[in-house]
Amino acid sequence: GFEEEDVEVALPILPEGDYPKYKRGEVARFIYPATAMRYKNHKLVLDACDRLKKQGVTGYEVLFTFGKEEGKVARGLHQTVESLGLPVKFIGWQSRDSLFSLYESSILLVASQLESYCLPLYEGKASGVPIVAPDADYSMEALSNYSLAFLFRQNDAESLAHAMESAIRDR
């Protein structure tokens, strides 16, 4: 093991500056700013979108911030989106300014199975955007007392679909 004095907890510092403030858009847009790694749980998002589709929920879209050809995981996700006809777009990598512009009119979505420090949750909170996130330790810490958080049971597509539907309605 490690001695306590040998361990330093160094949290990232949220950059200073003006964060864009949320403005409700015409279409409910979810943005999930994450790479196409399996643990980011994009498949769960697609399962939730499929459930929403089967329930007749429309008028929303989901943006993934990687290209549809960025590796095996991305190609598989794109194939699922195409075969199921889901309202998901692959918009590629976004600069910080571009991402913040998207935050202005989007609902932040995070579905990751694990994170050490989920910077988008803190950025979204600073921008006052609605946030859909799992009830995992990392999001519970970031979103404690945040009134615009829509939490779902981690790794539960039905619970995520319900949180997304609530965010669409209450945004």
Disulfide bonds with the S-S distance in Angstrom:
none
